[in-house]
């Protein structure tokens, strides 16, 4: 799964489209969310974090009588907060700015995403109203900046969490 990082996304966009069309997920929010949710980067970052957890923590929870779900909920998940926030922010920013997949898999006007809406500012023969275009761009990037502003500490800690083996 992580090896897909080395494969350009242009190679597998047509097989993805045919699979999504076969399952009737083209032009649906569910299909778009499923397709964008599981990234190889997220799997790689989280697996590196979980491999760096000491087994002694899990064993201590088991000795105290906790089951697997309780160990995950009370020990592992709180420790994984920074890595989880990093993956969420990374996916949020990449999906928020994504154009090609949304333009390919969302054909109905009511399903179009923000970047495709920004593309609608192009007028006849490529003319633009630059004032309206830049205003729309500023409004479009505000949520990303606000989310990153509040969560940047967790992002930096999460990126470094799996980098050092203890």
Residue frames relative to the residue before (quaternion, step in Angstrom):
aa qw qx qy qz dx dy dz
X 1.0000 0.0000 0.0000 0.0000 0.00 0.00 0.00
X 0.6795 0.4754 -0.2896 0.4779 3.57 0.91 -0.88
X 0.5753 0.5977 -0.3768 0.4120 3.62 1.13 -0.52
X 0.5560 0.6115 -0.3979 0.3982 3.61 1.19 -0.35
X 0.4788 0.6412 -0.4530 0.3928 3.61 1.22 -0.15
X 0.6871 0.4944 -0.2788 0.4535 3.59 1.05 -0.76
X 0.6517 0.4941 -0.3172 0.4802 3.61 1.20 -0.33
X 0.4365 -0.6960 0.4940 0.2845 3.61 -0.76 0.95
X 0.5528 -0.6444 0.4191 0.3217 3.57 -0.99 0.85
X 0.5710 0.6035 -0.3865 0.4004 3.61 1.13 -0.48
X 0.5931 0.5873 -0.3594 0.4173 3.59 1.17 -0.55
X 0.8195 0.2727 -0.1292 0.4872 3.58 0.87 -0.84
X 0.3928 0.7164 -0.5016 0.2845 3.63 1.12 0.37
X 0.6604 0.4967 -0.3232 0.4613 3.65 0.97 -0.70
X 0.6560 0.4699 -0.3433 0.4807 3.67 0.86 -0.69
X 0.6195 0.5284 -0.3492 0.4639 3.59 1.05 -0.67
X 0.6553 0.5105 -0.3203 0.4554 3.57 0.93 -0.86
X 0.6737 0.4839 -0.3172 0.4596 3.60 0.87 -0.84
X 0.6362 0.5113 -0.3296 0.4745 3.60 1.06 -0.72
X 0.6609 0.5002 -0.3080 0.4671 3.59 0.93 -0.90
X 0.6498 0.5094 -0.3143 0.4686 3.58 1.01 -0.80
X 0.6279 0.5450 -0.3286 0.4481 3.60 1.01 -0.79
X 0.7444 0.3715 -0.2075 0.5146 3.60 1.02 -0.81
X 0.4463 -0.7213 0.4221 0.3200 3.61 1.32 0.26
X 0.4304 0.7035 -0.4546 0.3363 3.58 0.96 0.89
X 0.4572 0.6363 -0.4771 0.3981 3.61 1.26 0.15
X 0.8210 0.1620 -0.1752 0.5187 3.58 -1.00 0.90
X 0.6026 0.4934 -0.4042 0.4796 3.57 1.03 0.77
X 0.5483 -0.6056 0.4644 0.3419 3.54 -1.14 0.64
X 0.6171 0.5691 -0.3418 0.4225 3.58 1.01 -0.82
X 0.6765 0.4956 -0.2952 0.4578 3.58 0.86 -0.93
X 0.6708 0.4996 -0.3007 0.4583 3.56 0.92 -0.88
X 0.6601 0.4960 -0.3077 0.4728 3.58 0.96 -0.85
X 0.6511 0.5123 -0.3228 0.4577 3.62 0.90 -0.85
X 0.6778 0.5051 -0.2933 0.4466 3.55 0.93 -0.90
X 0.7510 0.4102 -0.2134 0.4714 3.60 0.98 -0.79
X 0.5847 0.6572 -0.3565 0.3149 3.61 1.15 -0.46
X 0.7898 0.3111 -0.1559 0.5051 3.58 0.81 -0.91
X 0.0047 -0.8169 0.5748 -0.0477 3.54 -0.16 1.30
X 0.5788 -0.5890 0.4338 0.3605 3.55 -1.15 0.59
X 0.6005 0.5578 -0.3597 0.4460 3.58 1.08 -0.67
X 0.6674 0.5056 -0.2992 0.4577 3.59 0.92 -0.90
X 0.6493 0.5041 -0.3116 0.4767 3.56 0.97 -0.86
X 0.6597 0.5126 -0.3076 0.4554 3.58 0.94 -0.89
X 0.6845 0.4887 -0.2945 0.4536 3.60 0.82 -0.98
X 0.6916 0.4679 -0.2915 0.4667 3.59 0.85 -0.90
X 0.6510 0.5029 -0.3370 0.4579 3.61 0.95 -0.74
X 0.6281 0.5192 -0.3430 0.4672 3.60 1.04 -0.67
X 0.6392 0.5120 -0.3335 0.4670 3.57 1.01 -0.75
X 0.6976 0.4779 -0.2895 0.4486 3.59 0.80 -0.97
X 0.6315 0.5151 -0.3430 0.4672 3.61 1.09 -0.57
X 0.6723 0.4992 -0.3066 0.4526 3.59 1.14 -0.53
X 0.5062 0.6392 -0.4345 0.3826 3.62 1.22 -0.14
X 0.4233 -0.6984 0.5045 0.2802 3.60 -0.87 0.83
X 0.5146 -0.6580 0.4629 0.2965 3.57 -0.99 0.88
X 0.5528 0.6301 -0.3918 0.3793 3.57 1.16 -0.53
X 0.6164 0.5443 -0.3498 0.4488 3.61 1.06 -0.68
X 0.6812 0.4791 -0.2862 0.4738 3.56 0.91 -0.91
X 0.6493 0.5131 -0.3115 0.4671 3.56 1.02 -0.80
X 0.6282 0.5283 -0.3378 0.4606 3.60 1.03 -0.75
X 0.6439 0.5093 -0.3230 0.4708 3.59 1.00 -0.74
X 0.6560 0.5026 -0.3109 0.4695 3.57 1.00 -0.80
X 0.6375 0.5213 -0.3283 0.4627 3.60 1.01 -0.78
X 0.6689 0.4931 -0.2916 0.4737 3.59 1.07 -0.72
X 0.6027 -0.6110 0.3382 0.3861 3.58 1.27 0.03
X 0.4734 0.6672 -0.4559 0.3506 3.60 1.19 0.20
X 0.4198 -0.6817 0.5424 0.2547 3.54 -1.15 0.73
X 0.7361 -0.4223 0.2853 0.4455 3.56 -1.29 0.10
X 0.6702 0.4979 -0.3109 0.4541 3.59 0.88 -0.90
X 0.6679 0.4929 -0.3071 0.4655 3.59 0.95 -0.83
X 0.6103 0.5316 -0.3489 0.4725 3.61 1.04 -0.71
X 0.6677 0.4885 -0.3069 0.4704 3.57 0.92 -0.87
X 0.7043 0.4896 -0.2716 0.4365 3.58 0.82 -1.01
X 0.8038 0.3292 -0.1600 0.4689 3.60 0.83 -0.90
X 0.7531 0.3460 -0.2133 0.5174 3.61 1.12 -0.42
X 0.7702 0.3960 -0.2139 0.4518 3.56 0.56 -1.18
X 0.7002 0.4945 -0.2998 0.4187 3.60 0.70 -1.00
X 0.6525 0.4859 -0.3516 0.4632 3.67 0.87 -0.69
X 0.6536 0.5022 -0.3195 0.4675 3.59 1.06 -0.66
X 0.6894 0.4840 -0.2666 0.4685 3.58 1.16 -0.61
X 0.3393 0.7816 -0.4787 0.2115 3.61 1.26 0.08
X 0.6969 0.4828 -0.2932 0.4420 3.60 0.78 -0.96
X 0.6631 0.4880 -0.3079 0.4767 3.58 0.95 -0.82
X 0.6385 0.5231 -0.3255 0.4612 3.58 1.01 -0.78
X 0.6501 0.5039 -0.3152 0.4733 3.59 0.94 -0.86
X 0.6276 0.5383 -0.3354 0.4516 3.59 1.00 -0.77
X 0.6732 0.4801 -0.2975 0.4773 3.58 0.89 -0.89
X 0.6482 0.5163 -0.3229 0.4572 3.60 0.94 -0.83
X 0.6687 0.4877 -0.3045 0.4715 3.60 0.89 -0.89
X 0.6457 0.5201 -0.3226 0.4567 3.59 0.90 -0.90
X 0.6873 0.4628 -0.2870 0.4808 3.59 0.87 -0.92
X 0.6287 0.5457 -0.3409 0.4367 3.60 0.97 -0.80
X 0.6909 0.4721 -0.2862 0.4668 3.57 0.84 -0.97
X 0.6922 0.4726 -0.3024 0.4539 3.60 0.85 -0.85
X 0.6731 0.4684 -0.3046 0.4845 3.61 0.98 -0.71
X 0.6179 0.5562 -0.3441 0.4363 3.59 1.02 -0.75
X 0.7604 0.3696 -0.1861 0.5005 3.57 1.01 -0.83
X 0.4652 0.7223 -0.4204 0.2919 3.59 1.26 -0.12
X 0.1612 -0.8130 0.5566 0.0572 3.58 -0.88 0.98
X 0.7169 0.5027 -0.2867 0.3886 3.58 0.66 -1.10
X 0.6788 0.4729 -0.3054 0.4715 3.60 0.81 -0.92
X 0.6637 0.5001 -0.3159 0.4578 3.57 0.89 -0.87
X 0.6690 0.4904 -0.3027 0.4693 3.58 0.98 -0.76
X 0.6768 0.4837 -0.2897 0.4733 3.60 1.11 -0.63
X 0.7975 0.3472 -0.1581 0.4673 3.57 0.79 -1.03
X 0.7164 0.3518 -0.2401 0.5525 3.61 1.23 -0.20
X 0.0314 -0.8414 0.5393 -0.0172 3.57 -0.23 1.24
X 0.6115 0.5312 -0.3619 0.4614 3.61 1.15 -0.44
X 0.5721 -0.6261 0.4105 0.3350 3.58 -1.03 0.79
X 0.6833 0.4891 -0.3035 0.4493 3.61 0.97 -0.76
X 0.6702 0.4855 -0.2992 0.4750 3.61 1.23 -0.23
X 0.4616 0.7049 -0.4407 0.3096 3.61 1.23 -0.18
X 0.3865 -0.7218 0.5322 0.2154 3.54 -1.13 0.72
X 0.7536 -0.4305 0.2776 0.4119 3.54 -1.34 0.20
X 0.6726 0.4812 -0.3368 0.4501 3.68 0.76 -0.79
X 0.6427 0.4944 -0.3324 0.4818 3.58 1.05 -0.64
X 0.6137 0.5311 -0.3402 0.4750 3.57 1.12 -0.61
X 0.6301 0.5187 -0.3322 0.4727 3.59 1.05 -0.70
X 0.6212 0.5398 -0.3377 0.4569 3.56 1.09 -0.65
X 0.5940 0.5865 -0.3602 0.4165 3.60 1.17 -0.48
X 0.5461 0.6198 -0.4032 0.3938 3.60 1.23 -0.18
X 0.5295 0.5967 -0.4258 0.4269 3.59 1.25 -0.13
X 0.2529 -0.7964 0.5373 0.1141 3.53 -0.73 1.08
X 0.7884 -0.2697 0.2273 0.5040 3.52 -1.23 -0.54
X 0.8569 0.0502 -0.0887 0.5053 3.53 -1.06 0.90
X 0.6996 -0.5067 0.2692 0.4258 3.58 1.01 0.78
X 0.4336 0.6921 -0.4772 0.3244 3.60 1.20 0.19
X 0.1349 -0.7900 0.5962 0.0477 3.53 -1.13 0.75
X 0.3291 -0.6382 0.6453 0.2607 3.46 -1.37 0.44
X 0.2829 -0.8246 0.4651 0.1538 3.55 0.01 1.34
X 0.6157 0.5528 -0.3583 0.4324 3.61 0.99 -0.63
X 0.6867 0.4607 -0.2708 0.4928 3.56 0.90 -0.95
X 0.6328 0.5422 -0.3329 0.4413 3.59 1.01 -0.80
X 0.7082 0.4441 -0.2750 0.4749 3.60 0.82 -0.95
X 0.6009 0.5398 -0.3645 0.4633 3.60 1.08 -0.56
X 0.6617 0.4979 -0.2997 0.4738 3.57 0.97 -0.86
X 0.6372 0.5242 -0.3325 0.4568 3.59 1.02 -0.76
X 0.6461 0.5103 -0.3258 0.4648 3.60 0.93 -0.84
X 0.6579 0.4901 -0.3103 0.4803 3.58 0.93 -0.84
X 0.6600 0.5247 -0.3102 0.4393 3.60 1.02 -0.77
X 0.7347 0.4158 -0.2589 0.4694 3.62 0.97 -0.69
X 0.4698 0.7040 -0.4348 0.3075 3.62 1.18 -0.25
X 0.6696 0.4879 -0.3435 0.4422 3.67 0.75 -0.80
X 0.6396 0.5245 -0.3309 0.4542 3.59 0.98 -0.77
X 0.6668 0.4940 -0.3006 0.4701 3.57 0.92 -0.89
X 0.6564 0.5124 -0.3174 0.4537 3.60 0.92 -0.84
X 0.6637 0.4953 -0.3075 0.4686 3.59 0.89 -0.91
X 0.6783 0.4784 -0.3022 0.4687 3.58 0.88 -0.87
X 0.6124 0.5672 -0.3520 0.4235 3.60 0.99 -0.77
X 0.7285 0.4302 -0.2441 0.4740 3.58 0.93 -0.88
X 0.7880 0.3325 -0.1632 0.4918 3.60 1.07 -0.59
X 0.3715 0.7710 -0.4728 0.2099 3.63 1.18 0.15
X 0.6002 0.5594 -0.3738 0.4325 3.63 1.04 -0.59
X 0.6739 0.4807 -0.2930 0.4784 3.59 0.93 -0.89
X 0.6153 0.5454 -0.3551 0.4448 3.59 1.05 -0.69
X 0.6817 0.4841 -0.2968 0.4614 3.59 0.84 -0.93
X 0.6679 0.4792 -0.3032 0.4821 3.60 0.96 -0.81
X 0.6583 0.5213 -0.3120 0.4445 3.60 1.01 -0.77
X 0.6331 0.5245 -0.3381 0.4580 3.58 1.04 -0.68
X 0.7191 0.4297 -0.2413 0.4899 3.57 1.07 -0.72
X 0.4912 0.7084 -0.4186 0.2857 3.62 1.20 -0.36
X 0.7747 0.3309 -0.1982 0.5010 3.61 0.86 -0.83
X 0.5113 0.6913 -0.4006 0.3166 3.58 1.25 -0.04
X 0.7672 0.3032 -0.1634 0.5411 3.59 1.05 -0.67
X 0.2664 -0.7503 0.5871 0.1467 3.56 -0.80 1.02
X 0.2496 -0.7958 0.5328 0.1434 3.59 -0.70 1.04
